[in-house]
Amino acid sequence: MADTRASYDADATSYADETRNLLAELPPEQEVMALFAEQVRAHGGGPVADVGCGPGRITAHLRELGVDAFGIDLSPRMIEEARREHPGLRFEVGSMTHLDLAEGSLAALIAWYSIIHVPDEAIGTVLAGFRRVLRPGGLLLLGFHVGDASPPAPKENGEPWPESYVRRRQPSQVAAWLDEAGFTLDAHPTLTAAARKLGGVLLAHR
């Protein structure tokens, strides 16, 4: 986790620049966000945590959709970027492995391509933490890269680049982990988009 934090800290500004308008270029992802926001409102609304929020683009988009979203990220520099890009919104430093949130305090939680850095052996702990902070019936939306194996980490100056080391999983495996953690799966669309060859999306509830 320390390596991942350091990598994102070092790349925060350029990452924010690269992803700032990404959602506008990806209509399928916009549709998923609209569905998620609709479901949150249909279940009575309430606080929604964007865990692994980076520079806050998804958090801000959900706010535009009428969702009471706030962002959490492991990287202090990413949180600085998020606060600069989206003044007035709530962003805080935190880790998905130890969420500093009260039990049952969230209406929903989204982890959009942020579990990709979590090792398989830690996924159960992360999902248990997600379930703990969700209220009964609370929604969980996961986005992740799909595949059977993780590619070699790119090199920069001869050293591994943790930020780019992506763990790829099959939706069936992630769905099984959700079931083991006590979630009920609601939907599992698969997205194809210009920015990623194949993306998995799972919507579940506590």
Residue pairs with C-beta under 8 A, 6 or more apart in sequence:
1 74
1 95
1 97
3 160
3 162
4 74
4 117
4 162
4 163
5 74
5 75
5 76
6 162
7 161
7 162
7 163
7 164
8 15
8 54
8 73
8 74
8 75
8 77
8 78
8 163
9 75
9 76
9 77
9 78
10 77
11 163
12 55
12 75
12 77
12 78
12 80
12 81
13 77
13 81
15 54
15 55
15 78
15 81
15 163
16 54
16 55
16 78
16 81
16 85
19 54
19 55
19 57
20 55
20 57
20 85
22 57
22 195
23 29
23 30
23 33
23 57
23 58
23 61
24 30
25 194
25 195
26 193
26 194
26 195
28 191
28 192
28 193
29 143
29 191
29 193
32 141
32 143
32 189
32 191
32 201
33 58
33 61
33 62
33 65
34 65
35 187
35 203
36 62
36 67
36 108
36 110
36 139
36 141
36 203
37 62
37 65
37 66
37 67
39 108
39 139
39 203
40 46
40 48
40 67
40 107
40 108
40 139
41 66
41 67
43 107
43 108
43 137
43 138
43 139
44 107
45 67
45 68
45 107
46 68
46 106
46 107
46 108
46 135
47 68
47 69
47 70
47 105
47 106
47 107
48 62
48 67
48 68
48 69
48 70
48 106
48 107
48 108
48 109
48 110
49 69
49 70
49 71
49 72
49 99
49 101
49 106
49 108
49 109
49 110
49 133
50 56
50 58
50 59
50 62
50 69
50 70
50 71
50 72
50 110
50 112
51 72
51 94
51 96
51 99
51 109
51 110
51 111
51 114
51 130
52 72
52 73
52 74
52 96
52 111
52 112
52 113
52 114
52 115
53 59
53 71
53 72
53 73
53 78
53 82
53 91
53 114
54 73
54 75
54 78
54 81
54 82
54 114
55 78
55 81
55 82
55 85
56 71
56 81
56 82
56 83
56 85
56 86
56 89
56 91
57 85
58 69
58 71
58 110
58 112
59 69
59 70
59 71
59 82
59 86
59 89
59 91
60 85
60 86
60 89
62 69
62 110
63 69
63 89
67 108
68 107
69 89
69 110
70 89
70 90
70 91
70 92
71 79
71 82
71 89
71 90
71 91
71 92
72 91
72 92
72 93
72 94
72 96
72 99
73 79
73 82
73 91
73 93
73 94
74 93
74 94
74 95
74 96
75 93
76 93
79 91
79 92
79 93
82 89
82 91
83 89
83 91
94 100
96 111
96 114
96 115
96 118
96 126
96 129
96 130
97 118
97 122
97 125
97 126
97 129
98 129
99 129
99 130
99 132
99 133
101 133
102 133
103 132
103 133
104 132
104 133
104 134
104 135
104 136
104 138
105 133
105 135
106 133
106 134
106 135
106 138
107 134
107 135
107 138
107 139
108 134
108 138
108 139
108 140
108 141
109 130
109 133
109 134
109 138
109 139
109 140
109 141
110 140
110 141
110 142
110 143
111 130
111 140
111 141
111 142
111 143
112 141
112 142
112 143
113 143
113 144
113 145
113 199
115 123
115 126
115 142
115 144
116 144
116 145
116 166
116 167
116 168
117 162
117 165
117 166
117 167
118 126
118 167
119 167
120 167
123 177
124 177
124 180
124 181
127 177
127 178
127 180
127 181
127 183
128 181
128 182
130 140
130 181
131 140
131 181
131 182
131 183
131 206
134 140
134 206
135 206
136 206
137 205
137 206
138 205
138 206
139 186
139 203
139 204
139 205
140 178
140 183
140 202
140 203
140 204
140 205
140 206
141 201
141 202
141 203
142 174
142 178
142 200
142 201
142 202
142 203
142 204
143 199
143 200
143 201
144 168
144 169
144 174
144 199
144 200
145 166
145 167
145 168
145 169
145 196
145 198
145 199
145 200
146 168
146 169
146 170
146 171
146 190
146 198
146 199
146 200
147 168
147 169
147 170
147 198
148 168
148 170
149 168
150 165
150 166
150 167
150 168
151 166
151 168
153 160
153 161
153 162
153 164
153 165
154 161
154 164
155 161
169 200
170 200
171 188
171 190
171 200
171 202
174 200
174 202
175 185
175 188
175 202
178 185
178 202
178 204
179 185
182 206
183 204
183 205
183 206
184 204
184 205
184 206
185 202
185 203
185 204
186 203
186 204
186 205
187 201
187 202
187 203
188 200
188 201
188 202
188 203
189 201
190 198
190 199
190 200
190 201
191 198
191 199
191 200
191 201
192 198
192 199
193 199
